[in-house]
Amino acid sequence: MERWNMADSNITKQALVAALCALMAEQPFEKINVAHICERCGMNRKSFYYHFRDKYDLVNWIFDTEFIALLKDERLGGNYDEHWSFVEKACRYFYEHHEFYRKALQIEGQNSFEDHFREYIRPLLAERVSCMLEPDEMDVFSMDFFTDALICAVERWLMTKDCMPPEAFVEKLRRLIEQGAVFIYNEISGPDR
């Protein structure tokens, strides 16, 4: 019996997801309310609130179930190329759903998707940054810098009218980071040092 309820729960959530996505394709997120979502999928508000706190929670649930499920088996402790493969896979997901995430990233204020994305991405970056910085350098400022840089790059890419394919975006990102690292290394270890 519990299995049946789980299936019903997923069907209900998927109906709400489909309704929200359809509405977001038609109008700005801030003009959408829970009543609109429920009306679109023929559900009552009580059903919505049984599953989600508000429309922001629904947006974050979409990310959590799709994006995190897509990447759950990725090896984050792998080698350098595997890390870039992870980034490309993540960017491919955003690209395939860029219309939705363009609007989701424009949500401002408390419970915004950008804040939720930041909370997810920060520990992943902390793992990578900890390999680069000394333990006493791993502070809030450093983590904010790297997290904001990544989120800003992804957001700018997705918000571009005709955003480039994810493979091209990741290749440019990788090239810029690697060239920057080489330049800084050469500056630091140059003949004047």
N, CA, C and O of each residue as an XYZ file, in Angstrom:
772
protein
N       0.822     -1.198      0.000
C       0.000      0.000      0.000
C       0.868      1.265      0.000
O       0.559      2.236     -0.691
N       1.955      1.245      0.782
C       2.830      2.410      0.844
C       3.443      2.699     -0.522
O       3.632      3.858     -0.893
N       3.749      1.649     -1.261
C       4.312      1.818     -2.590
C       3.332      2.558     -3.495
O       3.738      3.399     -4.297
N       2.058      2.249     -3.368
C       1.025      2.910     -4.165
C       0.983      4.406     -3.843
O       0.880      5.240     -4.743
N       1.065      4.734     -2.553
C       1.045      6.133     -2.150
C       2.257      6.883     -2.696
O       2.152      8.046     -3.085
N       3.403      6.213     -2.723
C       4.610      6.820     -3.263
C       4.413      7.121     -4.741
O       4.803      8.187     -5.218
N       3.810      6.188     -5.468
C       3.559      6.401     -6.891
C       2.587      7.556     -7.081
O       2.789      8.401     -7.953
N       1.530      7.598     -6.266
C       0.572      8.701     -6.338
C       1.258     10.032     -6.061
O       1.000     11.028     -6.736
N       2.127     10.036     -5.070
C       2.853     11.243     -4.704
C       3.694     11.741     -5.877
O       3.700     12.935     -6.176
N       4.403     10.829     -6.541
C       5.229     11.218     -7.685
C       4.385     11.702     -8.852
O       4.770     12.646     -9.542
N       3.241     11.069     -9.082
C       2.344     11.507    -10.161
C       1.852     12.919     -9.872
O       1.826     13.769    -10.762
N       1.468     13.161     -8.638
C       1.001     14.493     -8.240
C       2.108     15.528     -8.417
O       1.879     16.597     -8.983
N       3.294     15.214     -7.936
C       4.417     16.146     -8.060
C       4.742     16.416     -9.525
O       5.000     17.558     -9.905
N       4.729     15.374    -10.342
C       5.034     15.555    -11.766
C       3.973     16.406    -12.461
O       4.297     17.182    -13.360
N       2.707     16.267    -12.054
C       1.644     17.105    -12.620
C       1.874     18.571    -12.244
O       1.684     19.464    -13.070
N       2.277     18.811    -11.012
C       2.572     20.176    -10.570
C       3.795     20.738    -11.296
O       3.821     21.915    -11.656
N       4.797     19.901    -11.506
C       5.990     20.309    -12.257
C       5.608     20.705    -13.679
O       6.010     21.761    -14.166
N       4.831     19.853    -14.338
C       4.421     20.135    -15.719
C       3.628     21.438    -15.790
O       3.813     22.234    -16.712
N       2.751     21.651    -14.820
C       1.946     22.874    -14.797
C       2.830     24.106    -14.617
O       2.673     25.095    -15.332
N       3.760     24.045    -13.661
C       4.648     25.182    -13.432
C       5.510     25.461    -14.661
O       5.661     26.615    -15.062
N       6.067     24.427    -15.253
C       6.922     24.612    -16.438
C       6.138     25.244    -17.583
O       6.646     26.130    -18.271
N       4.912     24.796    -17.787
C       4.074     25.364    -18.848
C       3.780     26.836    -18.561
O       3.844     27.671    -19.463
N       3.463     27.149    -17.327
C       3.186     28.539    -16.956
C       4.427     29.414    -17.100
O       4.335     30.555    -17.553
N       5.587     28.881    -16.715
C       6.824     29.659    -16.829
C       7.203     29.915    -18.281
O       7.899     30.886    -18.578
N       6.753     29.055    -19.186
C       7.002     29.277    -20.611
C       6.128     30.412    -21.148
O       6.430     31.001    -22.185
N       5.050     30.710    -20.437
C       4.082     31.712    -20.892
C       4.220     33.069    -20.217
O       3.869     34.092    -20.806
N       4.731     33.090    -18.978
C       4.749     34.346    -18.226
C       5.882     34.348    -17.201
O       6.433     33.299    -16.870
N       6.221     35.536    -16.704
C       7.276     35.614    -15.689
C       6.880     34.873    -14.413
O       5.702     34.799    -14.062
N       7.862     34.337    -13.743
C       7.636     33.556    -12.527
C       6.887     34.358    -11.467
O       6.010     33.825    -10.786
N       7.235     35.646    -11.326
C       6.612     36.444    -10.264
C       5.110     36.641    -10.469
O       4.398     36.986     -9.525
N       4.625     36.427    -11.683
C       3.182     36.561    -11.943
C       2.428     35.251    -11.717
O       1.198     35.219    -11.771
N       3.157     34.191    -11.469
C       2.546     32.874    -11.250
C       2.312     32.686     -9.756
O       3.182     32.992     -8.940
N       1.141     32.184     -9.406
C       0.891     31.852     -8.003
C       0.432     30.400     -7.896
O       0.199     29.738     -8.908
N       0.306     29.919     -6.684
C      -0.057     28.520     -6.446
C      -1.415     28.198     -7.063
O      -1.614     27.104     -7.590
N      -2.347     29.142     -7.000
C      -3.676     28.917     -7.589
C      -3.565     28.663     -9.093
O      -4.258     27.796     -9.625
N      -2.698     29.411     -9.782
C      -2.498     29.205    -11.223
C      -1.959     27.803    -11.504
O      -2.417     27.121    -12.422
N      -0.989     27.388    -10.708
C      -0.377     26.063    -10.893
C      -1.429     24.976    -10.707
O      -1.533     24.053    -11.514
N      -2.202     25.097     -9.638
C      -3.232     24.090     -9.341
C      -4.315     24.071    -10.411
O      -4.767     23.005    -10.829
N      -4.723     25.244    -10.848
C      -5.746     25.330    -11.897
C      -5.254     24.665    -13.182
O      -6.012     23.966    -13.855
N      -3.992     24.883    -13.515
C      -3.428     24.344    -14.762
C      -3.462     22.821    -14.773
O      -3.673     22.213    -15.823
N      -3.257     22.199    -13.613
C      -3.211     20.731    -13.593
C      -4.449     20.110    -12.943
O      -4.479     18.906    -12.687
N      -5.470     20.928    -12.678
C      -6.719     20.395    -12.146
C      -6.606     19.837    -10.739
O      -7.249     18.841    -10.404
N      -5.802     20.470     -9.933
C      -5.570     20.007     -8.567
C      -5.997     21.096     -7.589
O      -6.098     22.266     -7.959
N      -6.246     20.713     -6.352
C      -6.587     21.745     -5.369
C      -5.326     22.192     -4.618
O      -4.303     21.507     -4.614
N      -5.436     23.351     -3.991
C      -4.291     23.938     -3.290
C      -3.815     23.057     -2.138
O      -2.626     23.030     -1.819
N      -4.732     22.348     -1.527
C      -4.363     21.460     -0.423
C      -3.365     20.401     -0.904
O      -2.410     20.072     -0.201
N      -3.597     19.875     -2.105
C      -2.668     18.890     -2.676
C      -1.296     19.513     -2.895
O      -0.269     18.898     -2.610
N      -1.293     20.747     -3.408
C      -0.020     21.432     -3.619
C       0.736     21.558     -2.298
O       1.907     21.189     -2.207
N       0.064     22.078     -1.285
C       0.732     22.344     -0.009
C       1.066     21.075      0.766
O       1.859     21.114      1.707
N       0.483     19.980      0.388
C       0.867     18.700      0.991
C       2.296     18.339      0.571
O       3.045     17.730      1.334
N       2.654     18.722     -0.649
C       3.963     18.356     -1.214
C       5.008     19.470     -1.144
O       6.198     19.199     -0.986
N       4.564     20.721     -1.262
C       5.504     21.840     -1.359
C       5.082     22.991     -0.453
O       3.893     23.213     -0.222
N       6.083     23.726      0.059
C       5.797     24.888      0.913
C       5.248     26.055      0.101
O       4.329     26.753      0.530
N       5.835     26.253     -1.094
C       5.435     27.366     -1.955
C       5.966     27.101     -3.360
O       6.560     26.054     -3.614
N       5.754     28.044     -4.267
C       6.189     27.847     -5.651
C       7.717     27.797     -5.760
O       8.246     27.155     -6.667
N       8.418     28.455     -4.862
C       9.884     28.423     -4.855
C      10.384     27.019     -4.507
O      11.357     26.525     -5.077
N       9.705     26.407     -3.575
C      10.035     25.042     -3.163
C       9.858     24.082     -4.337
O      10.642     23.147     -4.505
N       8.834     24.313     -5.142
C       8.601     23.482     -6.329
C       9.737     23.648     -7.340
O      10.219     22.658     -7.891
N      10.164     24.869     -7.586
C      11.295     25.111     -8.500
C      12.535     24.377     -7.993
O      13.225     23.714     -8.767
N      12.816     24.492     -6.712
C      13.992     23.838     -6.141
C      13.869     22.319     -6.189
O      14.869     21.625     -6.372
N      12.658     21.797     -6.027
C      12.437     20.353     -6.103
C      12.734     19.840     -7.511
O      13.284     18.751     -7.675
N      12.373     20.619     -8.515
C      12.675     20.235     -9.903
C      14.184     20.070    -10.056
O      14.652     19.062    -10.586
N      14.936     21.054     -9.596
C      16.396     20.983     -9.654
C      16.903     19.773     -8.881
O      17.719     19.001     -9.386
N      16.416     19.611     -7.655
C      16.891     18.526     -6.801
C      16.642     17.159     -7.416
O      17.519     16.296     -7.376
N      15.480     16.952     -7.976
C      15.162     15.620     -8.496
C      15.809     15.357     -9.845
O      16.259     14.240    -10.103
N      15.866     16.355    -10.704
C      16.426     16.131    -12.040
C      17.943     16.255    -12.060
O      18.638     15.327    -12.474
N      18.450     17.378    -11.624
C      19.881     17.659    -11.707
C      20.686     16.753    -10.788
O      21.670     16.143    -11.207
N      20.272     16.670     -9.562
C      21.032     15.878     -8.598
C      20.955     14.396     -8.942
O      21.938     13.673     -8.778
N      19.795     13.933     -9.419
C      19.670     12.532     -9.837
C      20.572     12.243    -11.035
O      21.170     11.171    -11.124
N      20.666     13.199    -11.947
C      21.507     13.047    -13.133
C      22.982     12.889    -12.756
O      23.712     12.131    -13.393
N      23.406     13.597    -11.733
C      24.825     13.644    -11.388
C      25.204     12.818    -10.167
O      26.362     12.837     -9.750
N      24.261     12.101     -9.592
C      24.517     11.403     -8.321
C      25.613     10.348     -8.410
O      26.274     10.067     -7.410
N      25.816      9.765     -9.570
C      26.815      8.707     -9.700
C      28.173      9.216    -10.186
O      29.088      8.426    -10.421
N      28.299     10.523    -10.333
C      29.565     11.087    -10.802
C      30.632     10.964     -9.718
O      30.352     11.106     -8.528
N      31.845     10.700    -10.153
C      32.984     10.612     -9.229
C      33.626     11.985     -9.115
O      34.335     12.424    -10.020
N      33.380     12.650     -8.019
C      33.941     13.987     -7.837
C      35.391     13.941     -7.394
O      36.112     14.930     -7.524
N      35.820     12.815     -6.878
C      37.199     12.689     -6.428
C      38.122     12.194     -7.525
O      39.271     11.845     -7.257
N      37.638     12.159     -8.748
C      38.416     11.627     -9.861
C      39.525     12.564    -10.296
O      39.894     13.496     -9.581
N      40.046     12.297    -11.477
C      41.158     13.099    -11.982
C      40.656     14.397    -12.624
O      39.455     14.664    -12.673
N      41.588     15.176    -13.102
C      41.299     16.501    -13.652
C      40.283     16.436    -14.792
O      39.328     17.212    -14.814
N      40.481     15.519    -15.736
C      39.554     15.410    -16.865
C      38.165     14.962    -16.427
O      37.164     15.384    -17.007
N      38.098     14.112    -15.409
C      36.787     13.687    -14.892
C      36.034     14.856    -14.272
O      34.807     14.911    -14.352
N      36.746     15.783    -13.660
C      36.088     16.970    -13.099
C      35.462     17.795    -14.218
O      34.339     18.280    -14.080
N      36.179     17.952    -15.313
C      35.636     18.715    -16.437
C      34.486     17.969    -17.097
O      33.553     18.594    -17.602
N      34.540     16.661    -17.101
C      33.430     15.859    -17.620
C      32.173     16.099    -16.785
O      31.070     16.203    -17.322
N      32.351     16.185    -15.472
C      31.244     16.491    -14.557
C      30.656     17.864    -14.878
O      29.436     18.017    -14.952
N      31.517     18.860    -15.069
C      31.061     20.220    -15.380
C      30.294     20.219    -16.699
O      29.249     20.859    -16.814
N      30.811     19.500    -17.691
C      30.135     19.454    -18.989
C      28.770     18.772    -18.891
O      27.803     19.223    -19.505
N      28.693     17.712    -18.139
C      27.415     17.010    -17.963
C      26.398     17.925    -17.277
O      25.231     17.963    -17.665
N      26.845     18.654    -16.265
C      25.968     19.600    -15.565
C      25.506     20.699    -16.519
O      24.329     21.060    -16.532
N      26.422     21.223    -17.307
C      26.076     22.285    -18.252
C      25.149     21.775    -19.353
O      24.275     22.507    -19.818
N      25.334     20.545    -19.764
C      24.440     19.955    -20.765
C      23.008     19.919    -20.233
O      22.062     20.223    -20.960
N      22.855     19.545    -18.960
C      21.526     19.529    -18.342
C      20.916     20.939    -18.371
O      19.772     21.111    -18.792
N      21.678     21.943    -17.926
C      21.159     23.314    -17.921
C      20.805     23.775    -19.335
O      19.805     24.465    -19.534
N      21.620     23.395    -20.306
C      21.368     23.793    -21.689
C      20.074     23.168    -22.211
O      19.275     23.837    -22.866
N      19.877     21.895    -21.921
C      18.664     21.203    -22.367
C      17.411     21.793    -21.735
O      16.319     21.666    -22.289
N      17.555     22.429    -20.596
C      16.417     23.020    -19.878
C      16.622     24.529    -19.701
O      16.154     25.120    -18.727
N      17.329     25.144    -20.661
C      17.727     26.539    -20.456
C      16.559     27.512    -20.379
O      16.667     28.528    -19.693
N      15.447     27.241    -21.058
C      14.303     28.152    -20.963
C      13.791     28.208    -19.526
O      13.490     29.284    -19.010
N      13.694     27.055    -18.889
C      13.241     27.001    -17.495
C      14.246     27.684    -16.572
O      13.865     28.502    -15.734
N      15.534     27.351    -16.723
C      16.539     27.891    -15.804
C      16.838     29.365    -16.048
O      17.271     30.060    -15.130
N      16.617     29.853    -17.257
C      16.727     31.296    -17.482
C      15.760     32.033    -16.566
O      16.111     33.027    -15.929
N      14.552     31.529    -16.516
C      13.542     32.174    -15.667
C      13.798     31.886    -14.193
O      13.605     32.760    -13.348
N      14.228     30.678    -13.880
C      14.492     30.327    -12.481
C      15.618     31.191    -11.910
O      15.557     31.596    -10.750
N      16.632     31.471    -12.709
C      17.752     32.280    -12.232
C      17.386     33.754    -12.062
O      18.124     34.501    -11.420
N      16.276     34.172    -12.621
C      15.822     35.555    -12.471
C      14.994     35.757    -11.202
O      14.676     36.890    -10.840
N      14.649     34.668    -10.533
C      13.872     34.759     -9.298
C      14.742     35.421     -8.238
O      15.870     34.996     -7.992
N      14.212     36.456     -7.620
C      14.981     37.196     -6.623
C      14.374     37.037     -5.241
O      13.216     36.645     -5.092
N      15.168     37.346     -4.247
C      14.679     37.371     -2.880
C      14.872     36.063     -2.149
O      15.575     35.159     -2.600
N      14.221     35.999     -1.003
C      14.311     34.821     -0.150
C      13.778     33.604     -0.899
O      12.794     33.711     -1.632
N      14.407     32.467     -0.724
C      14.027     31.200     -1.365
C      14.293     31.178     -2.867
O      13.725     30.347     -3.575
N      15.139     32.066     -3.366
C      15.401     32.099     -4.804
C      16.140     30.837     -5.238
O      16.827     30.194     -4.445
N      15.981     30.500     -6.515
C      16.684     29.336     -7.044
C      18.193     29.543     -6.976
O      18.936     28.610     -6.673
N      18.645     30.751     -7.254
C      20.088     31.013     -7.225
C      20.674     30.693     -5.848
O      21.762     30.125     -5.752
N      19.961     31.053     -4.793
C      20.425     30.724     -3.437
C      20.464     29.213     -3.222
O      21.396     28.684     -2.615
N      19.443     28.528     -3.727
C      19.380     27.069     -3.594
C      20.535     26.417     -4.365
O      21.187     25.501     -3.862
N      20.776     26.894     -5.575
C      21.870     26.390     -6.406
C      23.203     26.638     -5.706
O      24.079     25.774     -5.710
N      23.356     27.812     -5.108
C      24.583     28.160     -4.379
C      24.815     27.177     -3.227
O      25.939     26.722     -3.013
N      23.753     26.852     -2.491
C      23.875     25.907     -1.376
C      24.309     24.526     -1.859
O      25.040     23.822     -1.162
N      23.863     24.145     -3.043
C      24.231     22.839     -3.587
C      25.676     22.839     -4.075
O      26.432     21.906     -3.801
N      26.050     23.877     -4.791
C      27.347     23.898     -5.475
C      28.506     24.203     -4.522
O      29.631     23.766     -4.761
N      28.246     24.934     -3.466
C      29.302     25.360     -2.541
C      30.118     24.196     -1.968
O      31.346     24.262     -2.004
N      29.490     23.127     -1.436
C      30.301     22.019     -0.903
C      31.121     21.307     -1.985
O      32.219     20.821     -1.713
N      30.588     21.245     -3.211
C      31.347     20.624     -4.303
C      32.594     21.443     -4.608
O      33.681     20.896     -4.797
N      32.424     22.754     -4.652
C      33.573     23.625     -4.892
C      34.545     23.593     -3.716
O      35.760     23.636     -3.912
N      34.022     23.520     -2.510
C      34.889     23.481     -1.321
C      35.828     22.289     -1.389
O      36.997     22.380     -1.012
N      35.307     21.174     -1.872
C      36.137     19.974     -2.007
C      37.293     20.223     -2.970
O      38.424     19.816     -2.704
N      37.012     20.888     -4.086
C      38.051     21.168     -5.073
C      39.001     22.263     -4.588
O      40.218     22.142     -4.725
N      38.443     23.320     -4.027
C      39.257     24.453     -3.583
C      40.176     24.048     -2.437
O      41.275     24.587     -2.306
N      39.744     23.113     -1.613
C      40.573     22.665     -0.488
C      41.871     22.025     -0.968
O      42.852     21.986     -0.226
N      41.885     21.526     -2.195
C      43.114     20.951     -2.769
C      44.078     22.050     -3.210
O      45.273     21.809     -3.385
N      43.550     23.250     -3.387
C      44.333     24.345     -3.929
C      44.814     25.311     -2.840
O      45.901     25.879     -2.946
N      44.008     25.491     -1.807
C      44.333     26.459     -0.759
C      44.797     25.765      0.515
O      44.463     24.608      0.767
N      45.556     26.480      1.295
C      45.945     25.998      2.618
C      44.703     26.012      3.510
O      43.800     26.820      3.291
N      44.643     25.133      4.507
C      43.455     25.084      5.374
C      43.071     26.431      5.990
O      41.886     26.739      6.114
N      44.062     27.233      6.375
C      43.739     28.528      6.989
C      43.253     29.562      5.966
O      42.744     30.617      6.344
N      43.409     29.257      4.669
C      42.920     30.152      3.618
C      41.493     29.815      3.182
O      40.864     30.587      2.458
N      40.988     28.665      3.621
C      39.634     28.230      3.268
C      38.630     28.959      4.154
O      38.115     28.396      5.119
N      38.362     30.203      3.819
C      37.427     30.980      4.618
C      36.184     31.322      3.798
O      36.076     30.949      2.630
N      35.269     32.020      4.411
C      34.006     32.377      3.759
C      34.267     33.211      2.510
O      33.640     32.989      1.474
N      35.185     34.167      2.603
C      35.485     35.012      1.447
C      35.934     34.175      0.253
O      35.445     34.369     -0.859
N      36.857     33.252      0.477
C      37.382     32.414     -0.608
C      36.283     31.577     -1.237
O      36.186     31.485     -2.460
N      35.458     30.969     -0.402
C      34.382     30.126     -0.928
C      33.335     30.963     -1.657
O      32.815     30.539     -2.689
N      33.023     32.141     -1.135
C      32.078     33.027     -1.826
C      32.628     33.425     -3.190
O      31.890     33.471     -4.174
N      33.925     33.714     -3.245
C      34.549     34.119     -4.502
C      34.389     33.034     -5.569
O      33.914     33.312     -6.670
N      34.781     31.813     -5.248
C      34.712     30.726     -6.231
C      33.266     30.352     -6.567
O      32.950     30.083     -7.726
N      32.402     30.333     -5.574
C      30.998     29.999     -5.810
C      30.341     31.054     -6.688
O      29.656     30.725     -7.656
N      30.548     32.319     -6.350
C      29.957     33.402     -7.138
C      30.492     33.416     -8.567
O      29.743     33.667     -9.512
N      31.780     33.149     -8.724
C      32.372     33.130    -10.065
C      31.715     32.060    -10.930
O      31.372     32.318    -12.084
N      31.541     30.875    -10.384
C      30.922     29.794    -11.150
C      29.464     30.103    -11.469
O      29.028     29.951    -12.610
N      28.715     30.533    -10.464
C      27.295     30.817    -10.683
C      27.122     31.959    -11.676
O      26.248     31.904    -12.541
N      27.941     32.983    -11.557
C      27.871     34.113    -12.483
C      28.168     33.670    -13.913
O      27.481     34.090    -14.844
N      29.178     32.833    -14.096
C      29.524     32.349    -15.437
C      28.384     31.529    -16.031
O      28.027     31.718    -17.194
N      27.813     30.625    -15.249
C      26.708     29.787    -15.736
C      25.488     30.651    -16.034
O      24.831     30.475    -17.060
N      25.190     31.574    -15.142
C      24.027     32.446    -15.338
C      24.189     33.309    -16.587
O      23.263     33.420    -17.390
N      25.347     33.913    -16.748
C      25.581     34.757    -17.929
C      25.457     33.927    -19.207
O      24.867     34.379    -20.187
N      26.002     32.735    -19.196
C      25.916     31.839    -20.352
C      24.457     31.514    -20.676
O      24.034     31.641    -21.825
N      23.697     31.100    -19.679
C      22.302     30.721    -19.918
C      21.427     31.905    -20.308
O      20.461     31.740    -21.052
N      21.753     33.093    -19.816
C      20.930     34.269    -20.089
C      21.215     34.867    -21.463
O      20.443     35.698    -21.942
N      22.298     34.462    -22.098
C      22.599     34.940    -23.440
C      21.516     34.442    -24.380
O      21.120     33.278    -24.324
N      21.037     35.330    -25.247
C      19.900     34.985    -26.111
C      20.102     33.662    -26.838
O      19.268     32.763    -26.738
N      21.175     33.543    -27.549
C      21.484     32.295    -28.263
C      22.705     31.670    -27.600
O      23.804     31.695    -28.155
N      22.505     31.109    -26.411
C      23.663     30.600    -25.673
C      24.339     29.461    -26.447
O      23.687     28.617    -27.062
N      25.656     29.478    -26.386
C      26.448     28.478    -27.101
C      26.194     27.093    -26.513
O      25.778     26.977    -25.360
N      26.437     26.052    -27.287
C      26.270     24.687    -26.770
C      27.168     24.459    -25.548
O      28.204     25.109    -25.410
N      26.777     23.544    -24.673
C      27.530     23.337    -23.432
C      28.976     22.924    -23.661
O      29.859     23.310    -22.895
N      29.226     22.146    -24.701
C      30.597     21.707    -24.978
C      31.487     22.916    -25.274
O      32.623     22.989    -24.804
N      30.964     23.865    -26.058
C      31.732     25.068    -26.388
C      31.925     25.946    -25.149
O      33.007     26.493    -24.938
N      30.884     26.078    -24.337
C      30.973     26.876    -23.109
C      32.030     26.302    -22.172
O      32.877     27.035    -21.661
N      31.979     25.000    -21.949
C      32.930     24.362    -21.029
C      34.346     24.446    -21.585
O      35.297     24.659    -20.832
N      34.492     24.282    -22.891
C      35.816     24.388    -23.506
C      36.396     25.790    -23.302
O      37.569     25.931    -22.956
N      35.585     26.821    -23.514
C      36.050     28.202    -23.303
C      36.393     28.439    -21.831
O      37.423     29.034    -21.514
N      35.533     27.977    -20.952
C      35.759     28.125    -19.514
C      37.068     27.452    -19.106
O      37.885     28.030    -18.390
N      37.245     26.233    -19.571
C      38.455     25.474    -19.233
C      39.703     26.171    -19.770
O      40.707     26.296    -19.068
N      39.629     26.620    -21.022
C      40.780     27.283    -21.634
C      41.144     28.562    -20.869
O      42.320     28.820    -20.613
N      40.138     29.358    -20.506
C      40.407     30.592    -19.762
C      41.040     30.311    -18.403
O      41.988     30.985    -18.001
N      40.517     29.324    -17.707
C      41.057     28.983    -16.384
C      42.484     28.467    -16.507
O      43.362     28.869    -15.744
N      42.715     27.577    -17.468
C      44.057     27.012    -17.636
C      45.056     28.067    -18.089
O      46.175     28.121    -17.579
N      44.662     28.912    -19.048
C      45.569     29.964    -19.504
C      45.854     30.967    -18.388
O      46.978     31.448    -18.244
N      44.827     31.276    -17.604
C      45.019     32.176    -16.464
C      45.978     31.584    -15.451
O      46.837     32.286    -14.919
N      45.834     30.293    -15.183
C      46.716     29.620    -14.221
C      48.160     29.621    -14.720
O      49.084     29.874    -13.948
N      48.354     29.339    -16.001
C      49.705     29.334    -16.576
C      50.310     30.738    -16.507
O      51.472     30.904    -16.137
N      49.516     31.737    -16.865
C      50.006     33.115    -16.827
C      50.428     33.501    -15.412
O      51.512     34.051    -15.214
N      49.585     33.216    -14.440
C      49.902     33.551    -13.042
C      51.142     32.788    -12.577
O      52.009     33.357    -11.914
N      51.227     31.511    -12.923
C      52.402     30.718    -12.548
C      53.667     31.340    -13.133
O      54.669     31.488    -12.434
N      53.621     31.706    -14.418
C      54.785     32.310    -15.064
C      55.143     33.653    -14.429
O      56.322     33.975    -14.285
N      54.145     34.427    -14.054
C      54.384     35.714    -13.391
C      55.070     35.501    -12.041
O      56.015     36.205    -11.688
N      54.573     34.518    -11.303
C      55.107     34.254     -9.960
C      56.517     33.677    -10.021
O      57.377     34.043     -9.220
N      56.753     32.782    -10.964
C      58.047     32.098    -11.010
C      58.997     32.697    -12.043
O      60.023     32.099    -12.365
N      58.658     33.871    -12.559
C      59.475     34.524    -13.577
C      60.832     34.955    -13.054
O      61.116     34.810    -11.865
N      61.681     35.488    -13.942
C      63.062     35.854    -13.586
C      63.153     36.955    -12.529
O      64.168     37.054    -11.841
N      62.125     37.777    -12.387
C      62.169     38.858    -11.394
C      61.925     38.342     -9.986
O      62.103     39.090     -9.024
N      61.532     37.111     -9.840
C      61.213     36.554     -8.515
C      62.407     35.933     -7.943
O      62.355     35.404     -6.833
